[in-house]
Amino acid sequence: MTDKKLTSYELKQAALDYHANPAPGKTATALTKPCDTQSELSLAYTPGVAAPVRAIAEDPEAAYQYTNKGNLVAVITDGSAVLGLGNVGALAGKPVMEGKAVLFKKFADIDVMDIEVDADSIEEFVQTVKNISPTFGGINLEDIAAPCCFEIEEQLKEQLKIPVFHDDQHGTAIIIAAGLLNALEISGREIEKAHIVCLGAGAAGIAAMRMLKSLGARKIYLVDRKGVVYNGREDVNKYKQEFSRESSRRTLSDAMQDADVFIGVSGPNLLKPEMLKSMAANPIVFALSNPDPEINPELAKQTRDDIILATGRSDYPNQVNNVLGFPFIFRGALDVRATCINTEMQIAAVKSLAALTKEPVPQSVLDAYGVDKLEFGKDYIIPKPFDARLQDFVPKAVSEAAVDTGVAKDRE
């Protein structure tokens, strides 16, 4: 298949063909040891397998030496918030979980088992994941609707001694934060003084604003379907309440007046040109609704020629893409057998991504994207996914943060 732009029908058919042929699905099991002789068979299974079984029974930590646990991540969903498709159910979420498995393996050589869980309650889901957790070195939660996703992750973090990471929350937040730090620098702003508007108060929005607070943001307006989250507003859950503020601003239009930054994790065409016009000079706009952003990129640039713009799409500059984060964050955590992925490790990932963007871009990356040059600036505030240097920058920073904060079991 060529890289030409396909019609929606052609894309649908190409995607179905891709997933169906030559064998159904996108992943399979590969052997890491030979099993071609009677002797090898006796080592792989009975009687030889009894030796590592006894070793692990005596010392559970031996599982990292004798099994694939240390490089195996579970990608788990209940199918309640799959991409932009909503609550399609656990089984329908499987192609996405297989897709995450592909990205883990492709970008960070991490093995994945995708798991789709039918659960009628938070407690049932958490118990299921807890019951199967001994198999894995880490848990990547995916496509779970808010606010349940917050409670699920919190409970699993408390109960498990392996990394638990909800990528829709923290992966998105990390990439947003890395790009925003660079955009703020380019526009001559400090995060502590920036007027930030976030449209969307689900998993990604809440996590992104938590991350920005950790980095020093103080003036955040969180906006949901009912408008600005302000002190005294009723029907605000405890997660949104973290960002409630004393303000007379009530609508998105109100919040956008003189704003330095707009971050959209909501829906298409919700940011109107007049709102963009009301922003401060050199506005920073992250319109991340996918495939249709909160404002059409061409319209945004026609409206404000001083804009710094990022989207979730690969056909525009500054794509906010989670693949820049989760494979390398888990790689760094697994490499030192971290017991969690804490805030310090996440901030380390943010800063490493921001720093990489300022490095000279190698020819291999330019060739991969068919461009003559990429330089730190308005159209290049975040690295490209096929930049091989990500494998060096991000895992190393995450591993070092794990060691520094005392959550690494293997400090070598």
C-alpha positions, -999 to +999 in steps of 0.1 A: +000+000+000+013+035-009+013+066+012-012+084-010-042+100+007-071+075+008-108+081+007-126+071+039-139+040+022-105+030+009-090+036+043-116+015+060-111-014+035-073-011+037-075-012+075-097-043+074-074-060+049-044-051+071-059-067+102-072-098+084-043-108+062-021-129+060-032-140+095-059-124+117-047-097+141-014-080+146+006-100+172+017-136+178+039-155+201+076-160+193+099-185+210+131-171+226+148-206+232+154-234+208+131-265+210+143-287+182+156-317+200+145-341+227+171-326+251+158-291+245+122-302+249+131-317+283+146-284+293+117-263+280+091-284+297+092-315+319+114-325+337+137-295+333+111-268+340+109-280+376+142-264+384+131-227+378+097-235+394+114-245+426+137-215+424+107-191+421+088-208+448+117-203+471+123-167+459+097-149+438+123-124+426+138-153+406+109-149+382+128-120+367+157-143+360+139-174+347+108-160+330+097-132+307+080-113+335+106-085+335+100-075+299+062-083+297+035-057+300-002-062+301-022-038+280-057-039+296-090-023+288-127-027+296-136-011+263-156+017+279-138+046+261-121+032+229-105+060+208-133+083+197-158+054+195-170+054+230-182+023+250-179-004+224-172-031+249-141-051+258-139-074+228-142-045+203-113-028+220-090-057+212-077-043+179-065-011+198-049-032+225-031-052+199-020-020+183-005-008+215+013-041+217+028-034+182+040+000+194+056-013+226+075-039+206+084-017+177+097+012+196+110-003+229+113-041+223+088-047+251+066-078+249+029-074+255-001-095+263-033-076+255-062-084+279-098-073+275-119-075+306-156-077+309-164-062+343-196-049+358-179-027+385-146-010+394-141-036+421-145-065+397-121-049+372-095-042+398-097-076+413-093-092+379-062-072+372-048-079+406-054-116+402-034-118+370-007-093+379+020-119+389+025-127+353+036-092+344+064-066+349+040-037+343+004-028+337-007-004+310-044+006+314-061+018+282-094+032+270-112+032+303-138+059+308-135+087+333-141+090+362-138+052+367-103+052+352-090+074+381-103+051+408-091+020+390-056+033+386-054+046+422-065+012+436-041-008+415-012+015+424-019+009+460-023-029+457+005-038+432+043-035+434+048-032+397+043-001+375+006+008+368+002+035+341-030+047+325-017+060+292-048+080+283-040+100+314-003+102+319+010+094+284-010+122+269-001+146+298+036+139+294+036+147+257+014+178+261+037+190+288+069+185+268+055+203+238+041+231+260+074+237+278+091+243+245+062+264+231+064+286+262+101+290+258+097+300+221+070+326+229+090+340+258+067+329+286+071+313+320+047+285+330+042+300+364+026+331+348+008+315+318-030+318+316-039+282+305-073+271+293-081+233+291-112+223+273-120+188+283-122+174+319-119+137+312-088+115+318-065+133+295-075+168+306-073+162+343-040+144+340-025+170+318-034+198+342-020+178+371+012+175+352+013+212+344+007+220+381+036+198+390+057+218+366+046+251+381+014+262+363-008+283+386-034+300+364-055+271+350-091+273+338-106+239+334-137+239+311-161+210+307-195+208+288-211+231+314-184+257+312-156+269+336-151+248+368-153+276+394-157+277+432-193+270+442-204+253+410-225+223+417-222+188+402-184+189+400-167+156+408-137+155+431-112+152+402-125+184+385-127+200+419-089+200+421-090+228+395-119+248+407-110+285+411-124+317+422-135+334+390-163+354+374-155+336+341-182+311+332-180+301+295-152+290+272-153+324+256-148+340+289-119+318+298-102+324+265-100+362+269-063+371+270-053+334+274-017+324+266-024+287+261-054+266+249-053+229+253-082+210+238-089+173+246-125+175+238-142+175+204-142+190+169-147+227+161-154+239+196-127+266+195-142+294+174-121+320+155-134+348+177-121+330+208-087+326+191-087+363+183-093+371+220-061+353+231-028+370+240-001+376+215+017+345+202-010+322+213-002+286+220-030+262+208-030+224+213-061+213+194-058+176+201-093+162+192-087+135+166-093+132+137-110+166+137-094+192+160-111+218+181-103+242+153-093+235+118-055+241+115-058+261+083-085+283+098-064+288+130-034+300+110-056+323+089-071+337+121-037+342+139-005+343+120+014+344+153+000+311+165+021+281+178-001+252+169-001+215+178-026+188+169-031+151+174-027+145+136+003+132+117-003+154+087+004+187+105+035+198+124+038+193+161+018+160+165+011+152+201+015+114+199+015+091+229+040+068+211+066+093+221+061+084+257+047+051+269+071+026+252+101+045+265+087+052+299+080+015+305+114+007+290+130+029+316+109+015+344+114-021+335+152-017+331+156-009+368+126-030+379+108+001+393+078-006+416+058+023+401+059+051+376+059+081+399+055+118+392+093+123+393+097+097+366+070+113+345+086+147+348+119+132+338+102+119+306+088+154+300+121+171+303+140+145+282+114+149+254+117+187+255+155+186+255+157+161+226+137+186+204+165+211+208+192+186+195+202+187+158+180+164+139+198+135+121+193+128+084+176+095+091+147+114+107+145+139+079+144+110+054+117+092+073+094+123+072+104+135+037+116+170+048+148+189+042+152+202+078+137+203+112+148+229+137+136+238+172+109+265+166+072+271+161+068+241+138+090+217+157+083+218+194+083+180+200+103+151+186+091+128+158+080+093+167+106+076+143+135+095+159+157+066+171+173+088+198+141+085+218+153+051+228+183+067+245+169+099+259+137+089+276+144+055+292+177+067+307+160+097+322+131+076+336+155+050+350+176+076+367+145+092+383+134+058+395+168+053+412+169+088+426+134+085+442+141+050+456+116+030+436+141+010+416+149-026+427+177-030+402+201+000+405+226-012+379 
